[in-house]
């Protein structure tokens, strides 16, 4: 019998406008994780190292990335099938 791999989920996480502006983000953050708590840990460790993790204003689990901003998010995102931050580009896989 083989062990089952945990399923990854693509999250689109929206943050308060002041946080988005301060970090130069368009609309939110994209992160692939095992669950929302895992996504929070990844964001804290990689994107919000020096500051507390802000409150999320909205979370979309298993987001269809084709629905995200085609002019900014899609051309500037990393690999969304790997665990980690895929938007903004350069913060994850």
PDB file as gemmi writes it, atoms N, CA and C in Angstrom:
CRYST1    1.000    1.000    1.000  90.00  90.00  90.00 P 1                      
ATOM      1  N   UNK A   1       0.839  -1.173   0.000  1.00  0.00           N  
ATOM      2  CA  UNK A   1       0.000   0.000   0.000  1.00  0.00           C  
ATOM      3  C   UNK A   1       0.889   1.243   0.000  1.00  0.00           C  
ATOM      4  N   UNK A   2       0.552   2.209  -0.835  1.00  0.00           N  
ATOM      5  CA  UNK A   2       1.346   3.432  -0.912  1.00  0.00           C  
ATOM      6  C   UNK A   2       0.624   4.576  -0.205  1.00  0.00           C  
ATOM      7  N   UNK A   3       1.415   5.493   0.312  1.00  0.00           N  
ATOM      8  CA  UNK A   3       0.843   6.662   0.989  1.00  0.00           C  
ATOM      9  C   UNK A   3       0.301   7.647  -0.042  1.00  0.00           C  
ATOM     10  N   UNK A   4      -0.835   8.221   0.266  1.00  0.00           N  
ATOM     11  CA  UNK A   4      -1.421   9.233  -0.625  1.00  0.00           C  
ATOM     12  C   UNK A   4      -0.735  10.569  -0.427  1.00  0.00           C  
ATOM     13  N   UNK A   5      -0.454  11.235  -1.537  1.00  0.00           N  
ATOM     14  CA  UNK A   5       0.092  12.576  -1.480  1.00  0.00           C  
ATOM     15  C   UNK A   5      -1.039  13.551  -1.150  1.00  0.00           C  
ATOM     16  N   UNK A   6      -0.797  14.499  -0.270  1.00  0.00           N  
ATOM     17  CA  UNK A   6      -1.823  15.507  -0.009  1.00  0.00           C  
ATOM     18  C   UNK A   6      -2.092  16.326  -1.275  1.00  0.00           C  
ATOM     19  N   UNK A   7      -3.319  16.735  -1.459  1.00  0.00           N  
ATOM     20  CA  UNK A   7      -3.708  17.503  -2.637  1.00  0.00           C  
ATOM     21  C   UNK A   7      -3.331  18.970  -2.450  1.00  0.00           C  
ATOM     22  N   UNK A   8      -2.779  19.562  -3.504  1.00  0.00           N  
ATOM     23  CA  UNK A   8      -2.472  20.986  -3.491  1.00  0.00           C  
ATOM     24  C   UNK A   8      -3.667  21.789  -3.993  1.00  0.00           C  
ATOM     25  N   UNK A   9      -3.809  22.998  -3.467  1.00  0.00           N  
ATOM     26  CA  UNK A   9      -4.883  23.911  -3.861  1.00  0.00           C  
ATOM     27  C   UNK A   9      -4.261  25.233  -4.291  1.00  0.00           C  
ATOM     28  N   UNK A  10      -4.806  25.818  -5.353  1.00  0.00           N  
ATOM     29  CA  UNK A  10      -4.391  27.148  -5.797  1.00  0.00           C  
ATOM     30  C   UNK A  10      -5.281  28.173  -5.100  1.00  0.00           C  
ATOM     31  N   UNK A  11      -4.654  29.074  -4.357  1.00  0.00           N  
ATOM     32  CA  UNK A  11      -5.393  30.122  -3.656  1.00  0.00           C  
ATOM     33  C   UNK A  11      -5.109  31.478  -4.291  1.00  0.00           C  
ATOM     34  N   UNK A  12      -6.154  32.269  -4.483  1.00  0.00           N  
ATOM     35  CA  UNK A  12      -6.013  33.683  -4.819  1.00  0.00           C  
ATOM     36  C   UNK A  12      -6.463  34.424  -3.573  1.00  0.00           C  
ATOM     37  N   UNK A  13      -5.528  35.149  -2.972  1.00  0.00           N  
ATOM     38  CA  UNK A  13      -5.767  35.788  -1.687  1.00  0.00           C  
ATOM     39  C   UNK A  13      -5.759  37.298  -1.873  1.00  0.00           C  
ATOM     40  N   UNK A  14      -6.886  37.911  -1.553  1.00  0.00           N  
ATOM     41  CA  UNK A  14      -6.993  39.358  -1.655  1.00  0.00           C  
ATOM     42  C   UNK A  14      -6.687  39.980  -0.303  1.00  0.00           C  
ATOM     43  N   UNK A  15      -5.992  41.109  -0.361  1.00  0.00           N  
ATOM     44  CA  UNK A  15      -5.524  41.803   0.829  1.00  0.00           C  
ATOM     45  C   UNK A  15      -6.067  43.226   0.836  1.00  0.00           C  
ATOM     46  N   UNK A  16      -5.988  43.929   1.973  1.00  0.00           N  
ATOM     47  CA  UNK A  16      -6.430  45.322   2.011  1.00  0.00           C  
ATOM     48  C   UNK A  16      -5.676  46.175   0.982  1.00  0.00           C  
ATOM     49  N   UNK A  17      -6.357  47.186   0.445  1.00  0.00           N  
ATOM     50  CA  UNK A  17      -5.781  48.038  -0.605  1.00  0.00           C  
ATOM     51  C   UNK A  17      -4.458  48.670  -0.194  1.00  0.00           C  
ATOM     52  N   UNK A  18      -4.329  49.124   1.055  1.00  0.00           N  
ATOM     53  CA  UNK A  18      -3.082  49.761   1.477  1.00  0.00           C  
ATOM     54  C   UNK A  18      -1.917  48.778   1.459  1.00  0.00           C  
ATOM     55  N   UNK A  19      -2.166  47.527   1.778  1.00  0.00           N  
ATOM     56  CA  UNK A  19      -1.122  46.493   1.736  1.00  0.00           C  
ATOM     57  C   UNK A  19      -0.725  46.220   0.287  1.00  0.00           C  
ATOM     58  N   UNK A  20      -1.715  46.125  -0.592  1.00  0.00           N  
ATOM     59  CA  UNK A  20      -1.436  45.890  -2.009  1.00  0.00           C  
ATOM     60  C   UNK A  20      -0.590  47.016  -2.583  1.00  0.00           C  
ATOM     61  N   UNK A  21      -0.975  48.272  -2.321  1.00  0.00           N  
ATOM     62  CA  UNK A  21      -0.230  49.425  -2.843  1.00  0.00           C  
ATOM     63  C   UNK A  21       1.197  49.446  -2.306  1.00  0.00           C  
ATOM     64  N   UNK A  22       1.354  49.203  -1.007  1.00  0.00           N  
ATOM     65  CA  UNK A  22       2.681  49.252  -0.385  1.00  0.00           C  
ATOM     66  C   UNK A  22       3.633  48.222  -0.980  1.00  0.00           C  
ATOM     67  N   UNK A  23       3.100  47.110  -1.459  1.00  0.00           N  
ATOM     68  CA  UNK A  23       3.929  46.044  -2.019  1.00  0.00           C  
ATOM     69  C   UNK A  23       3.895  46.006  -3.537  1.00  0.00           C  
ATOM     70  N   UNK A  24       3.177  46.938  -4.154  1.00  0.00           N  
ATOM     71  CA  UNK A  24       3.100  46.994  -5.612  1.00  0.00           C  
ATOM     72  C   UNK A  24       2.379  45.812  -6.224  1.00  0.00           C  
ATOM     73  N   UNK A  25       1.382  45.304  -5.524  1.00  0.00           N  
ATOM     74  CA  UNK A  25       0.648  44.134  -6.003  1.00  0.00           C  
ATOM     75  C   UNK A  25      -0.624  44.540  -6.726  1.00  0.00           C  
ATOM     76  N   UNK A  26      -1.007  43.742  -7.689  1.00  0.00           N  
ATOM     77  CA  UNK A  26      -2.229  43.973  -8.456  1.00  0.00           C  
ATOM     78  C   UNK A  26      -3.288  42.967  -8.008  1.00  0.00           C  
ATOM     79  N   UNK A  27      -4.197  43.383  -7.167  1.00  0.00           N  
ATOM     80  CA  UNK A  27      -5.336  42.548  -6.820  1.00  0.00           C  
ATOM     81  C   UNK A  27      -5.153  41.559  -5.694  1.00  0.00           C  
ATOM     82  N   UNK A  28      -3.986  40.989  -5.523  1.00  0.00           N  
ATOM     83  CA  UNK A  28      -3.807  40.004  -4.472  1.00  0.00           C  
ATOM     84  C   UNK A  28      -2.532  39.208  -4.626  1.00  0.00           C  
ATOM     85  N   UNK A  29      -2.522  38.036  -4.010  1.00  0.00           N  
ATOM     86  CA  UNK A  29      -1.382  37.116  -4.062  1.00  0.00           C  
ATOM     87  C   UNK A  29      -1.882  35.750  -4.489  1.00  0.00           C  
ATOM     88  N   UNK A  30      -1.077  35.050  -5.258  1.00  0.00           N  
ATOM     89  CA  UNK A  30      -1.390  33.686  -5.645  1.00  0.00           C  
ATOM     90  C   UNK A  30      -0.434  32.731  -4.959  1.00  0.00           C  
ATOM     91  N   UNK A  31      -0.974  31.717  -4.327  1.00  0.00           N  
ATOM     92  CA  UNK A  31      -0.141  30.741  -3.628  1.00  0.00           C  
ATOM     93  C   UNK A  31      -0.777  29.360  -3.747  1.00  0.00           C  
ATOM     94  N   UNK A  32       0.058  28.368  -3.977  1.00  0.00           N  
ATOM     95  CA  UNK A  32      -0.398  26.979  -4.020  1.00  0.00           C  
ATOM     96  C   UNK A  32       0.073  26.306  -2.739  1.00  0.00           C  
ATOM     97  N   UNK A  33      -0.864  25.652  -2.050  1.00  0.00           N  
ATOM     98  CA  UNK A  33      -0.556  25.081  -0.741  1.00  0.00           C  
ATOM     99  C   UNK A  33      -1.472  23.894  -0.459  1.00  0.00           C  
ATOM    100  N   UNK A  34      -1.147  23.165   0.608  1.00  0.00           N  
ATOM    101  CA  UNK A  34      -1.960  22.012   1.003  1.00  0.00           C  
ATOM    102  C   UNK A  34      -3.320  22.435   1.560  1.00  0.00           C  
ATOM    103  N   UNK A  35      -3.332  23.555   2.275  1.00  0.00           N  
ATOM    104  CA  UNK A  35      -4.575  24.092   2.834  1.00  0.00           C  
ATOM    105  C   UNK A  35      -4.337  25.569   3.134  1.00  0.00           C  
ATOM    106  N   UNK A  36      -5.350  26.255   3.618  1.00  0.00           N  
ATOM    107  CA  UNK A  36      -5.229  27.693   3.847  1.00  0.00           C  
ATOM    108  C   UNK A  36      -4.189  28.014   4.917  1.00  0.00           C  
ATOM    109  N   UNK A  37      -4.082  27.193   5.948  1.00  0.00           N  
ATOM    110  CA  UNK A  37      -3.056  27.428   6.968  1.00  0.00           C  
ATOM    111  C   UNK A  37      -1.663  27.311   6.370  1.00  0.00           C  
ATOM    112  N   UNK A  38      -1.458  26.353   5.485  1.00  0.00           N  
ATOM    113  CA  UNK A  38      -0.177  26.204   4.795  1.00  0.00           C  
ATOM    114  C   UNK A  38       0.097  27.438   3.932  1.00  0.00           C  
ATOM    115  N   UNK A  39      -0.924  27.944   3.252  1.00  0.00           N  
ATOM    116  CA  UNK A  39      -0.774  29.157   2.436  1.00  0.00           C  
ATOM    117  C   UNK A  39      -0.365  30.340   3.310  1.00  0.00           C  
ATOM    118  N   UNK A  40      -0.966  30.460   4.479  1.00  0.00           N  
ATOM    119  CA  UNK A  40      -0.607  31.543   5.411  1.00  0.00           C  
ATOM    120  C   UNK A  40       0.864  31.434   5.821  1.00  0.00           C  
ATOM    121  N   UNK A  41       1.308  30.218   6.134  1.00  0.00           N  
ATOM    122  CA  UNK A  41       2.707  30.017   6.540  1.00  0.00           C  
ATOM    123  C   UNK A  41       3.662  30.399   5.410  1.00  0.00           C  
ATOM    124  N   UNK A  42       3.327  30.007   4.182  1.00  0.00           N  
ATOM    125  CA  UNK A  42       4.173  30.325   3.028  1.00  0.00           C  
ATOM    126  C   UNK A  42       4.245  31.836   2.824  1.00  0.00           C  
ATOM    127  N   UNK A  43       3.107  32.514   2.853  1.00  0.00           N  
ATOM    128  CA  UNK A  43       3.097  33.972   2.681  1.00  0.00           C  
ATOM    129  C   UNK A  43       3.892  34.662   3.781  1.00  0.00           C  
ATOM    130  N   UNK A  44       3.722  34.219   5.022  1.00  0.00           N  
ATOM    131  CA  UNK A  44       4.454  34.833   6.128  1.00  0.00           C  
ATOM    132  C   UNK A  44       5.960  34.645   5.956  1.00  0.00           C  
ATOM    133  N   UNK A  45       6.378  33.463   5.581  1.00  0.00           N  
ATOM    134  CA  UNK A  45       7.804  33.159   5.468  1.00  0.00           C  
ATOM    135  C   UNK A  45       8.465  33.810   4.256  1.00  0.00           C  
ATOM    136  N   UNK A  46       7.723  33.983   3.170  1.00  0.00           N  
ATOM    137  CA  UNK A  46       8.357  34.441   1.935  1.00  0.00           C  
ATOM    138  C   UNK A  46       8.022  35.867   1.526  1.00  0.00           C  
ATOM    139  N   UNK A  47       6.838  36.353   1.830  1.00  0.00           N  
ATOM    140  CA  UNK A  47       6.439  37.675   1.351  1.00  0.00           C  
ATOM    141  C   UNK A  47       6.315  38.702   2.476  1.00  0.00           C  
ATOM    142  N   UNK A  48       5.985  38.254   3.661  1.00  0.00           N  
ATOM    143  CA  UNK A  48       5.793  39.165   4.790  1.00  0.00           C  
ATOM    144  C   UNK A  48       6.772  38.832   5.914  1.00  0.00           C  
ATOM    145  N   UNK A  49       8.041  38.645   5.559  1.00  0.00           N  
ATOM    146  CA  UNK A  49       9.068  38.234   6.525  1.00  0.00           C  
ATOM    147  C   UNK A  49       9.221  39.217   7.681  1.00  0.00           C  
ATOM    148  N   UNK A  50       9.167  40.508   7.363  1.00  0.00           N  
ATOM    149  CA  UNK A  50       9.463  41.544   8.357  1.00  0.00           C  
ATOM    150  C   UNK A  50       8.224  42.134   9.020  1.00  0.00           C  
ATOM    151  N   UNK A  51       7.044  41.745   8.570  1.00  0.00           N  
ATOM    152  CA  UNK A  51       5.814  42.340   9.092  1.00  0.00           C  
ATOM    153  C   UNK A  51       4.795  41.249   9.404  1.00  0.00           C  
ATOM    154  N   UNK A  52       3.839  41.556  10.248  1.00  0.00           N  
ATOM    155  CA  UNK A  52       2.778  40.575  10.507  1.00  0.00           C  
ATOM    156  C   UNK A  52       1.974  40.309   9.233  1.00  0.00           C  
ATOM    157  N   UNK A  53       1.477  39.125   9.103  1.00  0.00           N  
ATOM    158  CA  UNK A  53       0.640  38.765   7.964  1.00  0.00           C  
ATOM    159  C   UNK A  53      -0.660  39.562   8.052  1.00  0.00           C  
ATOM    160  N   UNK A  54      -1.002  40.311   6.995  1.00  0.00           N  
ATOM    161  CA  UNK A  54      -2.239  41.094   7.053  1.00  0.00           C  
ATOM    162  C   UNK A  54      -3.479  40.206   7.004  1.00  0.00           C  
ATOM    163  N   UNK A  55      -4.584  40.776   7.396  1.00  0.00           N  
ATOM    164  CA  UNK A  55      -5.870  40.090   7.316  1.00  0.00           C  
ATOM    165  C   UNK A  55      -6.247  39.915   5.854  1.00  0.00           C  
ATOM    166  N   UNK A  56      -6.747  38.756   5.489  1.00  0.00           N  
ATOM    167  CA  UNK A  56      -7.209  38.517   4.122  1.00  0.00           C  
ATOM    168  C   UNK A  56      -8.612  39.101   3.975  1.00  0.00           C  
ATOM    169  N   UNK A  57      -8.856  39.800   2.862  1.00  0.00           N  
ATOM    170  CA  UNK A  57     -10.196  40.337   2.629  1.00  0.00           C  
ATOM    171  C   UNK A  57     -11.070  39.342   1.881  1.00  0.00           C  
ATOM    172  N   UNK A  58     -10.447  38.452   1.114  1.00  0.00           N  
ATOM    173  CA  UNK A  58     -11.196  37.412   0.402  1.00  0.00           C  
ATOM    174  C   UNK A  58     -10.221  36.317  -0.024  1.00  0.00           C  
ATOM    175  N   UNK A  59     -10.658  35.076   0.006  1.00  0.00           N  
ATOM    176  CA  UNK A  59      -9.844  33.935  -0.426  1.00  0.00           C  
ATOM    177  C   UNK A  59     -10.654  33.105  -1.408  1.00  0.00           C  
ATOM    178  N   UNK A  60     -10.042  32.812  -2.559  1.00  0.00           N  
ATOM    179  CA  UNK A  60     -10.652  31.901  -3.524  1.00  0.00           C  
ATOM    180  C   UNK A  60      -9.805  30.638  -3.561  1.00  0.00           C  
ATOM    181  N   UNK A  61     -10.385  29.517  -3.154  1.00  0.00           N  
ATOM    182  CA  UNK A  61      -9.681  28.238  -3.181  1.00  0.00           C  
ATOM    183  C   UNK A  61      -9.885  27.588  -4.545  1.00  0.00           C  
ATOM    184  N   UNK A  62      -8.833  26.955  -5.052  1.00  0.00           N  
ATOM    185  CA  UNK A  62      -8.857  26.291  -6.362  1.00  0.00           C  
ATOM    186  C   UNK A  62      -9.257  27.274  -7.462  1.00  0.00           C  
ATOM    187  N   UNK A  63      -8.639  28.455  -7.403  1.00  0.00           N  
ATOM    188  CA  UNK A  63      -8.933  29.504  -8.375  1.00  0.00           C  
ATOM    189  C   UNK A  63      -8.575  29.046  -9.793  1.00  0.00           C  
ATOM    190  N   UNK A  64      -9.401  29.407 -10.740  1.00  0.00           N  
ATOM    191  CA  UNK A  64      -9.115  29.203 -12.159  1.00  0.00           C  
ATOM    192  C   UNK A  64      -8.275  30.403 -12.575  1.00  0.00           C  
ATOM    193  N   UNK A  65      -6.977  30.198 -12.785  1.00  0.00           N  
ATOM    194  CA  UNK A  65      -6.083  31.325 -13.040  1.00  0.00           C  
ATOM    195  C   UNK A  65      -6.437  32.089 -14.307  1.00  0.00           C  
ATOM    196  N   UNK A  66      -7.163  31.477 -15.225  1.00  0.00           N  
ATOM    197  CA  UNK A  66      -7.545  32.198 -16.445  1.00  0.00           C  
ATOM    198  C   UNK A  66      -8.534  33.323 -16.150  1.00  0.00           C  
ATOM    199  N   UNK A  67      -9.104  33.346 -14.949  1.00  0.00           N  
ATOM    200  CA  UNK A  67     -10.038  34.410 -14.577  1.00  0.00           C  
ATOM    201  C   UNK A  67      -9.328  35.619 -13.967  1.00  0.00           C  
ATOM    202  N   UNK A  68      -8.019  35.508 -13.743  1.00  0.00           N  
ATOM    203  CA  UNK A  68      -7.268  36.608 -13.137  1.00  0.00           C  
ATOM    204  C   UNK A  68      -6.882  37.637 -14.197  1.00  0.00           C  
ATOM    205  N   UNK A  69      -6.434  38.789 -13.770  1.00  0.00           N  
ATOM    206  CA  UNK A  69      -6.100  39.917 -14.642  1.00  0.00           C  
ATOM    207  C   UNK A  69      -5.135  39.499 -15.755  1.00  0.00           C  
ATOM    208  N   UNK A  70      -5.656  39.486 -16.991  1.00  0.00           N  
ATOM    209  CA  UNK A  70      -4.871  39.036 -18.147  1.00  0.00           C  
ATOM    210  C   UNK A  70      -3.782  40.026 -18.529  1.00  0.00           C  
ATOM    211  N   UNK A  71      -3.928  41.284 -18.135  1.00  0.00           N  
ATOM    212  CA  UNK A  71      -2.942  42.288 -18.505  1.00  0.00           C  
ATOM    213  C   UNK A  71      -1.779  42.397 -17.543  1.00  0.00           C  
ATOM    214  N   UNK A  72      -1.969  41.950 -16.305  1.00  0.00           N  
ATOM    215  CA  UNK A  72      -0.884  42.092 -15.335  1.00  0.00           C  
ATOM    216  C   UNK A  72      -0.555  40.793 -14.594  1.00  0.00           C  
ATOM    217  N   UNK A  73      -1.554  40.131 -14.037  1.00  0.00           N  
ATOM    218  CA  UNK A  73      -1.280  38.943 -13.224  1.00  0.00           C  
ATOM    219  C   UNK A  73      -0.772  37.789 -14.086  1.00  0.00           C  
ATOM    220  N   UNK A  74      -1.506  37.439 -15.128  1.00  0.00           N  
ATOM    221  CA  UNK A  74      -1.134  36.259 -15.928  1.00  0.00           C  
ATOM    222  C   UNK A  74       0.269  36.340 -16.521  1.00  0.00           C  
ATOM    223  N   UNK A  75       0.673  37.477 -17.123  1.00  0.00           N  
ATOM    224  CA  UNK A  75       2.023  37.504 -17.683  1.00  0.00           C  
ATOM    225  C   UNK A  75       3.131  37.632 -16.634  1.00  0.00           C  
ATOM    226  N   UNK A  76       2.761  37.863 -15.385  1.00  0.00           N  
ATOM    227  CA  UNK A  76       3.755  38.071 -14.328  1.00  0.00           C  
ATOM    228  C   UNK A  76       3.650  37.055 -13.201  1.00  0.00           C  
ATOM    229  N   UNK A  77       3.167  35.862 -13.515  1.00  0.00           N  
ATOM    230  CA  UNK A  77       3.044  34.840 -12.476  1.00  0.00           C  
ATOM    231  C   UNK A  77       4.000  33.682 -12.736  1.00  0.00           C  
ATOM    232  N   UNK A  78       4.348  32.991 -11.670  1.00  0.00           N  
ATOM    233  CA  UNK A  78       5.196  31.814 -11.773  1.00  0.00           C  
ATOM    234  C   UNK A  78       4.355  30.563 -11.986  1.00  0.00           C  
ATOM    235  N   UNK A  79       4.930  29.428 -11.639  1.00  0.00           N  
ATOM    236  CA  UNK A  79       4.282  28.135 -11.845  1.00  0.00           C  
ATOM    237  C   UNK A  79       3.253  27.899 -10.739  1.00  0.00           C  
ATOM    238  N   UNK A  80       1.984  27.784 -11.129  1.00  0.00           N  
ATOM    239  CA  UNK A  80       0.921  27.658 -10.122  1.00  0.00           C  
ATOM    240  C   UNK A  80       0.622  26.204  -9.750  1.00  0.00           C  
ATOM    241  N   UNK A  81       1.314  25.263 -10.355  1.00  0.00           N  
ATOM    242  CA  UNK A  81       1.078  23.856 -10.016  1.00  0.00           C  
ATOM    243  C   UNK A  81       2.083  23.344  -8.977  1.00  0.00           C  
ATOM    244  N   UNK A  82       3.031  24.181  -8.587  1.00  0.00           N  
ATOM    245  CA  UNK A  82       4.007  23.821  -7.564  1.00  0.00           C  
ATOM    246  C   UNK A  82       3.659  24.533  -6.267  1.00  0.00           C  
ATOM    247  N   UNK A  83       3.974  23.922  -5.149  1.00  0.00           N  
ATOM    248  CA  UNK A  83       3.715  24.530  -3.844  1.00  0.00           C  
ATOM    249  C   UNK A  83       4.567  25.784  -3.686  1.00  0.00           C  
ATOM    250  N   UNK A  84       3.920  26.879  -3.336  1.00  0.00           N  
ATOM    251  CA  UNK A  84       4.614  28.140  -3.113  1.00  0.00           C  
ATOM    252  C   UNK A  84       3.867  29.316  -3.715  1.00  0.00           C  
ATOM    253  N   UNK A  85       4.485  30.486  -3.626  1.00  0.00           N  
ATOM    254  CA  UNK A  85       3.886  31.705  -4.156  1.00  0.00           C  
ATOM    255  C   UNK A  85       4.138  31.774  -5.652  1.00  0.00           C  
ATOM    256  N   UNK A  86       3.094  31.974  -6.435  1.00  0.00           N  
ATOM    257  CA  UNK A  86       3.236  32.114  -7.882  1.00  0.00           C  
ATOM    258  C   UNK A  86       2.895  33.512  -8.363  1.00  0.00           C  
ATOM    259  N   UNK A  87       2.310  34.328  -7.510  1.00  0.00           N  
ATOM    260  CA  UNK A  87       2.145  35.748  -7.791  1.00  0.00           C  
ATOM    261  C   UNK A  87       2.201  36.485  -6.470  1.00  0.00           C  
ATOM    262  N   UNK A  88       3.089  37.460  -6.359  1.00  0.00           N  
ATOM    263  CA  UNK A  88       3.916  38.054  -7.387  1.00  0.00           C  
ATOM    264  C   UNK A  88       5.096  37.172  -7.780  1.00  0.00           C  
ATOM    265  N   UNK A  89       5.466  37.299  -9.026  1.00  0.00           N  
ATOM    266  CA  UNK A  89       6.586  36.553  -9.595  1.00  0.00           C  
ATOM    267  C   UNK A  89       7.860  36.865  -8.812  1.00  0.00           C  
ATOM    268  N   UNK A  90       8.667  35.854  -8.592  1.00  0.00           N  
ATOM    269  CA  UNK A  90       9.928  36.041  -7.897  1.00  0.00           C  
ATOM    270  C   UNK A  90       9.873  35.738  -6.412  1.00  0.00           C  
ATOM    271  N   UNK A  91       8.690  35.411  -5.907  1.00  0.00           N  
ATOM    272  CA  UNK A  91       8.545  35.091  -4.480  1.00  0.00           C  
ATOM    273  C   UNK A  91       8.431  33.598  -4.227  1.00  0.00           C  
ATOM    274  N   UNK A  92       8.340  32.802  -5.268  1.00  0.00           N  
ATOM    275  CA  UNK A  92       8.138  31.367  -5.091  1.00  0.00           C  
ATOM    276  C   UNK A  92       8.764  30.571  -6.208  1.00  0.00           C  
ATOM    277  N   UNK A  93       8.139  29.443  -6.571  1.00  0.00           N  
ATOM    278  CA  UNK A  93       8.744  28.525  -7.553  1.00  0.00           C  
ATOM    279  C   UNK A  93       8.870  29.115  -8.940  1.00  0.00           C  
TER     280      UNK A  93                                                      
END                                                                             
